[in-house]
Amino acid sequence: MKTIRTRYAPSPTGYLHIGGARTALFNYLFAKHFNGTFVFRLEDTDVARNVVGGEESQLNNLAWLGIIPDESPLKPNSKYGAYRQSEKLPIYQKLVEELIQNGHAYKAYDSEEELAMQHKQSEEAGVASFRYNPNWLQISNEEKQRREEAKEYSIRLKLPANKDYAWNDLVRGKISVNSDDIGDFVIMKSDGYPTYNFAVVVDDHQMEISHVLRGEEHITNTPKQLAIYDAFGWEPPLFGHLTIITNMEGKKLSKRDKTLKQFIEDYKNEGYPAAAIMNFLALLGWTSGDKQELMNREELIAKFDPERLSKSPSKFDIIKMDWFAKQYMKNISNEELIKKINSPKEHEWNELFVETYKQSSPTISTLKKDLEIYLNPKENCDLELERLDVVKVFYKELISREFNIENIQKAIDETKTILNVKGRDLFMPIRKATTFEEHGPELAKAIYLFGAELVFKRLNGIIKI
Ligand code: GLU
């Protein structure tokens, strides 16, 4: 088997999106599973859309997730040339020139307006989708000469007639598109910049990329890319097109949808455990053969099997994401969490706090929110207490004992026996009356963390009502 080389090739147009992160992760897992190399390179030729710091931000977010490329603009392997397209313009130009020389590409002198006219005429003729017609434009030799000198032309690939471009998609099986359904397309724009389809083929070829996993929006690009490989006589990599990620309603995720956190940066800022996000992303369009769900990076690498990439869209389920996050939070050491929450309390208290609350907290942010109820305790309980009798008995049982976790538990148990109440009827009134919250972790511990003084002050206040 040839050496596995995969790549993630973002445009530096903004933060790392969930979709991009998933593509990067699958390529990374694929490479690592087969002891191959994972490459990060940059598609930065759309100058107007590039943002300052875009490359760095992509790399930093990937690193936060635990995805470190083996090669990148910062760690190039000189054998493969530059890792930013903007640094390869002369290479693309030279290769385009080669295609012109051997008749696989030609200069197209149409202006924007003329092209628009062609479009319009083809539409009026009832053609479903536009095909460029190289013979449409009739201009004088002088005009052609003028446009040539002013470099007012783009370069198009000349497609052979009626040729099938087919590939065995790693996710979807055989796909085939006929050249007559594509039409000659632009490979270099009049500004001398290559188009995406051209540059990506050159890059994949020069970097000896063996497998390409990418989003399904690229399926229509693949036959064009195969046509370019064909024109050069190069061997293409194997392609796999991942299915889309949808929201819970089954609609494709839109970057504009503000109700969902869609950028890795958001999760990082909220203090989600990075390993949980990696685990969650891995299951957006892939499952492990043994149906295991919780997997750290090493396990994911060991188990990743491209045969198990999903053929149906994957739902982005934030509740599931939080479930993953909680599972990972539990395994973070108390010491590490204490460092992150900035609590002014004593170490022993902090230790009990994080140990208690990390069982049900998905992020550092939620843990800090939990801490707030202790640092700035509420003055009043604005919750309805269904059973005051439960609170009263609990109070009596608690005040006769030394205030510690064990005894708080005893007081709860005694209340249960005395009143013959259990479950919600027992816990809710006690929880609300002591913590002023409806939800929380293990009750006795949550109560203990408030300290005797505050707990009795609250209980007294409530019993007097
Ligand atoms: N820059 C392209 C994208 O982000 C890369 C496409 C490809 O993987 O070929 O979608």
Boltz pocket constraint, residues with backbone or C-beta under 6 A from the ligand:
constraints:
  - pocket:
      binder: B
      contacts: [[A, 7], [A, 9], [A, 10], [A, 11], [A, 43], [A, 200], [A, 213], [A, 214], [A, 218]]
      max_distance: 6.0
